[in-house]
Amino acid sequence: MCPGTGRPSAVSPHVGEDDGDKLLPGEASSAHSGDVNDARRWLETYDELCRLKQKILTDLESQKVHVPPEGDAEVKDDEAMLRAEYERLLGRREFWHAEFEARQDR
């Protein structure tokens, strides 16, 4: 949360310290701009990224049955990485949704 605002901070709680906060180029400055159009753009961006990642996970689920047992560990590693990334993207989308709502009310 941003101190004194009751809003989520620009850094998602889903991002670990070693991820370097993993904001997209230009995102940090938009988080502080106060511009509703910036918030809308990032909400739409993260919404699309979430849809894409969800499709990849859905495709992985349907295709992993074709992988021989020797490849199970690799598939599980990929799935865990993709799920973690999807969760991170959801956190960013939640931040920008809250930011968009707050900026519309100004």
C-alpha positions as CSV (number, residue, x, y, z in Angstrom):
1,M,0.0,0.0,0.0
2,C,1.1,3.5,-0.6
3,P,1.5,5.2,2.7
4,G,-1.4,7.5,3.6
5,T,-3.4,6.7,0.4
6,G,-5.0,3.3,1.1
7,R,-4.0,2.3,-2.4
8,P,-1.7,-0.5,-3.6
9,S,1.9,0.6,-4.2
10,A,3.3,0.6,-7.7
11,V,5.2,-2.5,-6.8
12,S,3.1,-5.6,-6.6
13,P,3.3,-7.8,-3.5
14,H,3.7,-10.7,-5.9
15,V,7.1,-9.5,-7.0
16,G,10.1,-10.9,-5.2
17,E,13.1,-8.8,-4.4
18,D,15.2,-10.7,-6.9
19,D,12.7,-9.8,-9.7
20,G,13.8,-6.2,-9.5
21,D,10.2,-5.2,-9.3
22,K,10.0,-6.2,-13.0
23,L,8.0,-3.2,-14.2
24,L,7.6,-2.7,-17.9
25,P,9.4,0.2,-19.6
26,G,7.7,3.5,-18.8
27,E,5.5,2.0,-16.1
28,A,7.2,3.5,-13.1
29,S,6.7,7.0,-14.3
30,S,3.1,6.4,-15.1
31,A,2.5,5.1,-11.6
32,H,3.3,8.6,-10.4
33,S,1.8,10.7,-13.2
34,G,-1.8,10.8,-11.8
35,D,-3.0,10.7,-15.4
36,V,-6.1,8.5,-15.9
37,N,-5.1,7.7,-19.5
38,D,-1.8,6.3,-18.2
39,A,-3.7,4.1,-15.8
40,R,-6.1,2.9,-18.5
41,R,-3.2,2.1,-20.8
42,W,-1.4,0.0,-18.2
43,L,-4.6,-1.7,-17.1
44,E,-5.3,-2.7,-20.7
45,T,-1.7,-3.8,-21.2
46,Y,-1.7,-6.1,-18.2
47,D,-5.2,-7.4,-19.0
48,E,-3.9,-8.5,-22.4
49,L,-0.8,-10.0,-20.9
50,C,-2.9,-11.9,-18.4
51,R,-5.1,-13.3,-21.2
52,L,-2.0,-14.3,-23.1
53,K,-0.4,-16.1,-20.1
54,Q,-3.7,-17.8,-19.3
55,K,-3.9,-19.1,-22.9
56,I,-0.4,-20.4,-22.7
57,L,-1.2,-22.2,-19.4
58,T,-4.4,-23.7,-20.9
59,D,-2.4,-24.9,-24.0
60,L,0.3,-26.3,-21.7
61,E,-2.4,-28.2,-19.7
62,S,-3.8,-29.8,-22.9
63,Q,-0.5,-30.6,-24.5
64,K,1.5,-31.9,-21.5
65,V,-0.2,-35.3,-21.9
66,H,1.8,-35.8,-25.1
67,V,5.1,-35.5,-23.3
68,P,6.8,-38.8,-22.4
69,P,7.3,-39.4,-18.7
70,E,11.0,-38.5,-19.0
71,G,9.9,-34.9,-19.7
72,D,7.6,-34.6,-16.8
73,A,10.0,-32.6,-14.6
74,E,10.7,-30.1,-17.4
75,V,7.0,-29.6,-18.0
76,K,6.4,-29.1,-14.2
77,D,9.2,-26.6,-14.0
78,D,7.7,-24.7,-17.0
79,E,4.3,-24.8,-15.6
80,A,5.5,-23.5,-12.2
81,M,7.4,-20.6,-13.9
82,L,4.4,-19.7,-16.0
83,R,2.0,-19.8,-13.1
84,A,4.3,-17.5,-11.0
85,E,4.5,-15.1,-13.9
86,Y,0.8,-15.2,-14.4
87,E,0.3,-14.4,-10.7
88,R,2.8,-11.5,-11.0
89,L,0.8,-10.1,-14.0
90,L,-2.4,-10.4,-12.0
91,G,-0.9,-8.4,-9.3
92,R,0.1,-5.7,-11.7
93,R,-3.3,-5.7,-13.3
94,E,-4.9,-5.3,-9.8
95,F,-2.6,-2.4,-9.1
96,W,-3.6,-0.6,-12.3
97,H,-7.3,-1.4,-11.9
98,A,-7.2,0.3,-8.4
99,E,-5.1,3.1,-9.8
100,F,-7.5,3.6,-12.7
101,E,-10.5,3.7,-10.4
102,A,-8.8,6.2,-8.1
103,R,-7.8,8.5,-10.9
104,Q,-11.3,8.5,-12.4
105,D,-12.6,9.8,-9.1
106,R,-10.3,12.8,-9.1
